[in-house]
């Protein structure tokens, strides 16, 4: 059986579709997403963690947060629910359902 050629789209391509593909191809969408997540973390982070933590990646709804010392891992446990709710308001597209804290490799740098 011979494959029939794909039908050509009728009419021009929507500009939004072109921009979405361009952003995905260049990686700018991920860079911008990381930047907005970092800003949202600075706003939503509990006072005890401000300046001593930074947002990492979101994987399957879990935000990885890097903290400067182990006591902050326990401290985050006290504020986790309200922090997740605030992040849900600030960056709903990320779909954050949990936060996992990890120690920074070398917080002195």
N, C-alpha and C positions, 0 to 999 in steps of 0.2 A: 504494500500500500504506500502510496506517495502522500507525504504530508502536504497539506495545503498551506500556503503562506499565511502568516498572521494578517488579519485585516488591519489596514492603517487607521490610526485614530482619525476621527473626523473633527476637524477644527483645531484650534490652538490648545497647547497645554496650559493648564492653570499656573499662574506665577507662584502661588503658594506651594504647589507640588514641586516645582523646579527649585525653589529656595530650600525646601526640606531636604531634597536629595543632595543639593550642594553642601548644606551644613553637615549632613551625615557623612558625605564623602571626605570633607576636609577635616572632620573631627572637631569642628568648632562647637557643635551641639554638646558634646561631652565636656569640653573645656568650660563652656558657659554654665552647664549644669553643676559642675564641681564648684564653680565660683559662687553661684547662687546658694548652694548647699552650705558652703563655708560661711557666707553672710547670715544665713538663717540660723546656723549653729551659734554664731556669736550673739545673736539676738535671743535665742531660746535657751542657751546654756544656763544652768543654775549659777548663782553668784560665786559659789565656791569653786566652780570649774572655769570661770572666765579667766582667760590669760594663761591657764595651765592645761588647756585641752584644745584639740582641733578635730574637726570632722574628717572622716576618711570616706570610704565608698559605701554605697548601699547595695547589699546583695540579698536578694529574696526578702526585701522588706526590713532587713537588719542593718542599721547604721553602725558602722565601726567608728568609735571615738578613741583617739589617742590621748592619754593623760600623762602628766609629768611624774606622778608618784602613786604608789599603790593605795594610799589612803583615799585618793579620789575615786578609785573604783568602787569602794564601799559607799562613799558620799553620793555617787551617782544613783545608787540604789534607792536613796530617800526621795529623789526627785524624778525618777524615770517616767512615771505615768504622766505627770503634767508636762514634762519636756517633750514626750512623744506627741501629746495632744497639741502643744504649741507648734512643733515642727509640721504637724499635719495641716495646721492653718497656714504656715509660711510657705511650705513647699509640698502641696498636696500631690503633685505628680510623682514624687519620690516613693510614695506608698510606705512610709516608715511605720513599722509595727513593733519594733524592738530596738534597743540600743545595747551594744556590746562594747565594753571598755577594754582597751589594751594599753600596756605601758609603752611609752615612746622609747625607741631604741637608744637614743642618746639625748635626753632632754637638755643637757648643758650646751648643746650646739645651736 
